[in-house]
């Protein structure tokens, strides 16, 4: 009998195949037969794991979301390890959601395809909403942490700040996807750094007490 690891690997291969099809040809290209061909499997084997296109899309969305989150978590670990200001760490985390390279462009297409499909599929919509709320909650926690260390003013409302940062990041992601070469002569990465930097500076107006103590400020 195949090991559990074999099942996980096959499911990952199918998710990768779905992502490849969406990235290259759009959501309409995703069928069980085409996914099986892209994954190097039989149609019957794909159907053993996923009964429908929506099931495959949901799994691909979950895989992509987990990858983005893993990279974001790594940015947080790096920031904590180097005792960086929270605003800088959060800038790196938000940038992971913006399609600045081919990996993130593929992920963006998958998440957009999932969101579009979710408009007419309540089960998918529930997952989409839950994921979006979790992202917003993570950003809000970053703002709350900034409050605790002194980077954010005590009277600032954290949820509105998180909503604004989330909205700006989502809007930037769409604009960068449309214009990957940049806008009005400004390279995409530079534009993202500038816009996110300005938005974060409006929220993180102070300096972390621990960071100030380390630098003698």
N, C-alpha and C positions, 0 to 999 in steps of 0.2 A: 504494500500500500504506500502511495506517495507520502512523504513527510509533509508536516504542516508548512515547513519552509518552502517546499515545492509549490504548494497552493498559493502562498503569498507571492512567490516570484511570478507565477503565471498571471495572477491578478495585476501585479505591477506591470508586466509586459502588455497586458490588454489596455491598462490605463495609458501607458506610453504610446500605444498604437492609436488610441482615440485622440490623444493630444497631437500626434503627428498628422492625423487626418484633418483635424480642425485647423491646425496651423497652416497646412498646405492648401486646403480646399474648402474650408468652412464646415459648419455643422451639418449641412445637407449631405456631405460626403460620408458621414458616419453611418454605416450599416453594419450588421453583424458579419456579413460576408467580407466586406472591405476591412473591417477591424481584424478579422481572423487572418486575412492575407497579410496585412501589415505586421501582425504579431507573429507570423509564421506558425499559425495553429490551424486546426480544422474548425469549421463552423460549429460542429457538435461540441468541441471542447469549450469554445467561447460561450456557447449557450448553456453549458454545464455551470458556468460561473455567473453569467448574467442573462436574465430572461428577456431583456428588452434594451432598446437604445437608451431609454431614460436611466436604466440601472447602470449601464456602462458610463453614461455621462456623469451620473452622481458619483461613481467611484473615481473617475478621472478628476472631478472637481475636488473630492476629498484628498486625493493624492497631491494635487497641485497646492491646495491650501496647506497641507501638512509640510510640504517643501518650503513654501514661503515662510511659514511660521518657524520652521527649523532654522532658516537663515536669519530671521529676525531674532530668535533666541540666541544665536551665536553672536550677533552684533551686541546684544545686551551683555552677554558673558564677557566679551572682549572689553566693552566699555567699563564694566564693573572691575575687571581685572586691572585695567589701566587707570581706574579712578577718574574717568572722564566726566565732565558735566552732563547732566541728564538730557539737556537740550541737544547736545551733540549726538548722544546715543540715539535719541528719538529721531533725529534727522536721518541717521543711517537706517533705522528700522522702517521709517516711512518710505525711504527710497527703494526698499526691497519690493514694494508694491507697484513700482512704476517701471514700465517696459523700456529700460535703458540698454538692454542687450537682447540677444536672440532668445535666451532662456526665459527671460521675463516677458518678452513679446508673446512667446508661445503660451505661457501661463495666463497672460492677460486675455488672449483670444479664448482660451478655455473657460475662464471665469465669466467673460462676457457672453459666451455661448450658453453657459449654464444659466446665467441670469435671464437671458432671453427665453430660454425654454421654460424657465420657472414661472413666467408670466401666465402660462396656461396649464401648469401642473402644480396643484396645491402641495403635494408631497415634496417636490423640489423647491417650491417657494419657501416652505418652512425651513429647509436646510439653508437656503440662501439668506434668509432673514436672521437666522440664528448665528450664522458665520459673520455677517455684517455687524451684528450687535456685539459679538465677542471682540472683533477688531476695535470697535469704538470703545469698548470697556478697557481693552489693553492700553489704548492711547490715554484714556482718562486716568488709568492707574499711573501712567508715566507723569501726567500733570500733577496728580496727587502726591507722588513721590517728590516732585519738584517743590511742592508746597512744604513738605516735611523738612527738606534740607535747606530751604531758603532761596531756591532759584525762582519760585513763583510766589507772588504776593499773597499774603494770608487771606485777603478778602476776595480773591478771584474765584468765580464759580467754575468748578472743574468740568462739569458736563457740557456746558455751552462751548467751552474751549476745545474739548475733545470732538464735539460735533463739527466745529469749524475746521479743525485740523484734518479730520477725516474727509470732509467735503472737499477741501483744497487738494488733498492727496489724490482723491478719486478723479477730480477734474484735471489735475496735472497728468495723471496716468492716461486719460483719454486724449488729451492734447498731444502728448509725446507719442502715443501710438499713431495718431493721425499724421504727425510731422516728426518722424524719428530723426531727421537731420537737423532739427532745431526750428526756431521761429524768428523771423526777421533778422537772420544772421547770427542769432545766439544759439550755440550748440545746446542740445537737449540736456546734457548733464549739467552744464553751467546754469541753464534756466531753472532746472529743478532745485539745484543748490541755492540759487538766489531766492526763489519763491518760498521754498520751505524754510530757509533761514530767516526771511522776513516774518513769516507767520509764527515761527517758534520764538523769535525775539520779542514779539508782541505779547507772548504768554510767559516766557521765561525771562523776566526782567531783572532778576537778582543773580546772586552767585551762591553756589552751594557752600555752606559753612565749612564742611570738611575740605572741600577743594580750596577755599580761601585760606584755610589754616595751613594746608600743605604748601601753597605758593607764597605764603607770607603776606596775603592781602588783607 
